[in-house]
Amino acid sequence: MHARVSQEKVLPALTKLARRHHLYILGSVLRPNARREVFNSAVLLDPGAGPTRVYRKIHLFGPMLENQFFTPGRTTPIFHLPFGAIALAIC
């Protein structure tokens, strides 16, 4: 039997864990936008319940056919956190 859990339940639950344990949680998810384009995304959850920070993979890997299934991101955002500025990447 396969279980399917939606991001609408998982991300808020992980945000609560980040808040409770005072840590950042970073993970990758496949996130669609309103136009139903799917992005390979890195999501950074904030222990201070700040905004969820998202990086969308820019350079899709052709030999793995990522470019057939995903839409590339357009920017590499820099996130300013209490301990310094960071950027995210997905290999």
Secondary structure, 3 states (H helix, E strand, C coil): CCCCCCHHHHHHHHHHHHHHHCCCEEEEEEEECCCCCEEEEEEEECCCCCCCEEEECCCCCHHHCHHHHCCCCCCCCEEEECCEEEECCCC
